[in-house]
Amino acid sequence: DVMVELAESGMTMLCVTHEMGFAKTVADSVIFMDGGDINETNKPEEFFNNPQHERTQLFLSQILQH
């Protein structure tokens, strides 16, 4: 809740998380990494609704169903 409030207040933050709901709520930009490589960078709406990379698509299909 505190981090959401800080984000809403305009504070710049860099967060590393596996909590996709949190990322979707507060992120201005999402960077998806796998195996130490950046696979995809996009705005949250595009990242979650239209992932471009096959690995991102697989990850989101597994995470967002649970």
Secondary structure, DSSP 8 states (H G I E B T S, - for coil): -HHHHHHHTT-------S-HHHHHHH-SSEEEEETTEEEEEE-HHHHHHS--SHHHHHHHHHHTT-
